[in-house]
Amino acid sequence: MNKNLKVSTIITTYRRADMLKRAIDSVLNQTYSNIEVIVVDDNDEKSEDRKNTEEIMTSYANNPKVKYIKHKVNMNGAAARNTGIKNSTGEIVCFLDDDDWYLETKIEKQLEFLCKNKDYKAIDLKVNIKQPKINTEAAKSVNTLLAEFSTKFSTNDSNRVTNIVLSAKATSDVLLMPGEEFSYNNLTGKRTKSNGYKDAPVIINGKLEQDVGGGVCQVSSTLFNSVLYSGLDVTSRRNHSLKSSYVSIGRDAMVSDGGSDFRFKNPYSHPVYIKNTVSNGVITSKIYGNASDKKNISIKVEPYTTGGLDAAKTYIENRDSNGNVIRTQYISNSVYKNKNN
């Protein structure tokens, strides 16, 4: 076996800092010593997972066999592996999941097998270069918080909590490029039991009933308000048939499988990044973007009645640095049934 062959082991990590050390140490403790470990951190730079990962990686800061590379935002596993490959210096490249580990003789035995059973020769590869949709400069332009909004929910209904957590996670960590449209339904997929959603109270035809996915509309409504405050363009939004308890009239956004969707577009020349968190009975939706796109926006709701029903018109008001309204934009109209109808 040719022990001059250097082996690069790439470990991409995302939200599993607690298992990362075991994976790294299993590579460093190999019987084959001509190795390097490349850890690619795919966590958002402002996240708690990034802080936890950085803390673990401090113990390897002086180890010449370990490289630590950090993405600014979550780019997905394939992009993280590509980053690792680009920064590898070994003749052999292998991959290890952050929640897995190697037996101490794994690399040596696999290298022996390759050397004995492979006929190495040069091959011609035709490479088609495809420019990425998201480049480093675009990601770097996300440098400030544009807006955030939170709503509260009861933690007593475990099924509803599950639905909230699932839908919040599915619609989070999204980098929306200029002109690109966000679709809530496309990101969550069908809210079915096979996808992990559970039965919880849902407003159906003006009545509260048990159905799969109850609670997901609180996430879409929370996001709706954050979208309004950040100045993004709402392209599709409908209200519930009944008034919601978690947001005021005119500020809810109802979604349903195969029906109503909450959609919005990024009107700016820079990307925006959507981040949802759920903790201790609070949903928070934050939208980050470029500082030049930050607006001073307030939400204006004009309640009225029509045919004996409560209704509201929703607007956003753009204000100057002195708080004066410089532009008012109509968003939507909402009409709600009475509970006893």
Secondary structure, 3 states (H helix, E strand, C coil): CCCCCCEEEEEEECCCHHHHHHHHHHHHCCCCCCEEEEEEECCCCCCHHHHHHHHHHHHHCCCCCEEEEECCCCCCHHHHHHHHHHCCCCCEEEECCCCCCCCCCHHHHHHHHHHHHCCCCCCCCCCCCCCCCCCHHHHHCCCEEEEEEEEECCCCCHHHHHHHHHHHHHCCCEEECCCCEEEHHHHHCCCCHHHCCCEEEEEECCEEEEEECCCHHHHHHHHHHHHHHHCCEEEECCCCCCCCCCCCCCCCCCCCCCCCCCEEECCCCCCEEEEEEEECCEEEEEEEECHHHCCCEEEEEEEEEECCEEEEEEEEEEECCCCCEEEEEEEEEEEECCCCC
